[in-house]
Amino acid sequence: MLFDQAIDIPECLNAEALTVSLMGEKARYSLRLKSADVSAIKKASGLKLPAKIMGASHGKDVTCAKLGPDEWIVIADPVQKPKLDKALAKVSKDFTCSVTDISHRNVGFGITGADAAKLINVGCPLDLSLEKFPVGKAVRTLFESASILLIRTDEQSFHMECWRSFGPYLRDFFARVVTTR
C-alpha cells in the first residue's frame, strides 16, 4: 500500500445516470522537463507524454497529462510504481529535469454516466460538451472553490483529482448532490 486514503466514502455513489467513486490509491508524479528533451525522455521512460497543453494520454495502467509548457502529471496504477520509479530515476540522472513523487498529495474521483458532465457543472463553469472538452482533454480548474485536475477519459467519464485535504469536502458535496437526485 502506498498510503492510507483516509477518506471514508461508500464504494460508489449511484444515481440513475451517474456514478461517483473514490479511485483506489495511485502512483502520481509531477514532471518538469525541457522541451528539447521530451522526445528522448519519452523514449527512455516509456511514457506517452502528450505534446499539446491540456492533452492527456490514457492507457490501461498509466495516464499522462500536459498541464503547461514544461509540466506533466503522471497517474499510474500502484503496481507500476517500482517500474516508474526506476525509469524516472534514470531520466533524472540523464537529463536536467524535475521528477517529484506526489502520490500522497492527491486523491481521485471517477465520475461516470450520462449525467457526469451535469454533476461537474454544478461546481465548475467549464463547457463540458464533447466539442469544447473532448476525450483526452485535461485542465486544472476549480470545483466549488477546490483546485482540481479534470480529465475526460471517454464520452461519459471523467477523472477528477484534488488535493487530499479537499477530498472529504468533495466527497460530502457529491454525496449530497447524488443522493438528492
Backbone hydrogen bonds, N-H to C=O, Kabsch-Sander energy under -0.5 kcal/mol:
donor,donor_aa,acceptor,acceptor_aa,energy
5,Q,3,F,-0.6
9,I,7,I,-0.6
13,L,20,V,-2.9
14,N,12,C,-0.6
15,A,18,L,-2.8
18,L,15,A,-1.0
19,T,112,T,-2.6
20,V,13,L,-2.5
21,S,110,G,-2.4
23,M,21,S,-0.5
23,M,108,G,-3.1
27,A,76,A,-2.9
29,Y,74,V,-2.3
30,S,100,T,-2.8
31,L,29,Y,-0.5
31,L,72,W,-2.8
32,R,98,S,-2.4
33,L,70,D,-1.7
34,K,96,T,-0.6
37,D,34,K,-1.5
38,V,34,K,-0.7
38,V,35,S,-0.8
41,I,37,D,-2.7
42,K,38,V,-2.8
43,K,39,S,-2.0
44,A,40,A,-2.5
45,S,41,I,-2.7
46,G,42,K,-2.2
49,L,47,L,-1.2
54,M,66,K,-2.8
55,G,52,K,-1.8
56,A,136,G,-2.2
57,S,64,C,-2.8
59,G,57,S,-0.5
59,G,62,V,-2.7
63,T,75,I,-3.2
64,C,57,S,-2.4
65,A,73,I,-2.4
66,K,55,G,-2.7
67,L,65,A,-0.7
67,L,71,E,-2.1
68,G,71,E,-1.5
71,E,68,G,-0.8
72,W,31,L,-2.5
73,I,65,A,-2.2
74,V,29,Y,-2.6
75,I,63,T,-3.1
76,A,27,A,-3.2
77,D,61,D,-2.5
80,Q,77,D,-2.3
81,K,78,P,-1.2
84,L,80,Q,-2.8
85,D,81,K,-3.4
86,K,82,P,-2.1
87,A,83,K,-2.4
88,L,84,L,-3.2
89,A,85,D,-2.0
90,K,86,K,-1.9
91,V,87,A,-2.2
92,S,88,L,-2.3
93,K,89,A,-1.1
94,D,90,K,-2.1
95,F,91,V,-2.0
97,C,95,F,-1.0
98,S,32,R,-2.4
100,T,30,S,-2.5
102,I,28,R,-2.2
102,I,100,T,-0.7
103,S,28,R,-0.6
105,R,102,I,-1.3
106,N,102,I,-1.0
107,V,162,C,-2.3
109,F,160,M,-2.9
110,G,21,S,-3.1
111,I,109,F,-0.5
111,I,158,F,-2.6
112,T,19,T,-2.7
112,T,110,G,-0.5
113,G,156,Q,-1.9
115,D,17,A,-2.8
116,A,113,G,-1.9
119,L,115,D,-2.3
120,I,116,A,-2.3
121,N,117,A,-2.4
122,V,118,K,-0.7
122,V,119,L,-1.1
123,G,119,L,-0.6
123,G,120,I,-1.3
124,C,120,I,-1.1
128,L,126,L,-0.9
133,F,129,S,-3.2
136,G,152,R,-2.8
137,K,134,P,-1.7
138,A,54,M,-2.2
139,V,150,L,-2.3
141,T,148,I,-2.2
143,F,146,A,-2.7
144,E,123,G,-2.5
146,A,143,F,-2.2
148,I,141,T,-2.9
149,L,161,E,-2.2
150,L,139,V,-3.0
151,I,159,H,-2.6
152,R,137,K,-2.3
153,T,151,I,-0.7
153,T,157,S,-1.7
154,D,157,S,-1.4
157,S,154,D,-1.6
158,F,111,I,-2.5
159,H,151,I,-2.9
160,M,109,F,-2.9
160,M,158,F,-0.5
161,E,149,L,-2.8
161,E,159,H,-0.5
162,C,107,V,-2.3
163,W,147,S,-0.7
164,R,105,R,-3.5
166,F,163,W,-1.9
167,G,163,W,-0.7
167,G,164,R,-1.1
170,L,166,F,-2.6
171,R,167,G,-2.9
172,D,168,P,-2.5
173,F,169,Y,-2.3
174,F,170,L,-3.1
175,A,171,R,-2.6
176,R,172,D,-2.3
177,V,173,F,-2.5
178,V,174,F,-3.2
179,T,175,A,-2.0
180,T,176,R,-0.9
181,R,178,V,-1.1
